[in-house]
Amino acid sequence: MFMHNKKLMYTVRVSEPNPVLASLMLEQFGGPQGELAAAMRYFTQGLADEDPGRKDMLIDIATEELSHLEVIGSIVAMLTKGAKGKLAEGAEETTDLYANITQGNGSHTLSLLYGGGPALVNSAGQLWTGGYIDSIGEPTADLRSNIAAESRAKIIYERLINVTTDPGVKDALGFLMTREIAHQKSFEKALYAIDNNFPPGKLPGKHEYTDKYYNMSQGEGDMRGPWNQGAQWEFVDVKMGDGPVNGGDGNPTVKLAASEMAAVNAVAARTMSKPDADPTTGADLGAGPGAGKTKTTTGG
């Protein structure tokens, strides 16, 4: 059961309308790193999680993300309030009104299409999609994804803070950015509260490949570091012409029934190319501008 408190989670004070800034703020309303995506990601994970502690944490954070969505949406609405009223009532001359709503980015779309209200789109106008939700139903994988999502959201908030001089907006964005840090901490603690959290899932890796680092991009710029050297790693230089790491000739094979093999052979025979053929094609006959001339033809 949900009940709505009409007071925002964090008091927001916007100095003056700014439709351009409003359109940028939509990145955290309907964007892939935004608050709606976060809320849906954590709600769906929480509903499916069998661990009572993680379930409680995920639902708590998901609900808070909806509160953040309300804060961002309120900022967008306040930043467009002036243009919204003028657009609805025709309170300015056409040229002045046009200039007001087309200051840059997608501010004109926000004003005309959505009436200045927050829309479930990102800052470029891309519609929100459930494809932003990357949960896979395995806590050791989902928690890592959540940590990354919170990290990305923090970076977006940093960038939004850097493009506004409005002290009230900066203050609210600073709060939201800080909560991304807090959520990342919670997810990390929950991840490492699982004894067997690496590798993700149940099955172990094949031991003969788990600790190998294959150097497959060689030449100037090769570097060694903790990602490919030390007690955990066996460094392998892959040379041109080396065979498969598991032996064999490197050619894929499949076992087919006699009837299947006969059908495959029939298809191969029917579609076989003739390497020594040189047929006259549309390009030879001047199929269109830019076709070029591929061979000399004679005749009238």
Summary of the structure (lengths in Angstrom):
residues: 300
radius of gyration: 29.3
end to end distance: 83.9
largest distance: 86.2
contacts: 742
relative contact order: 0.11
helix: 49%
strand: 3%
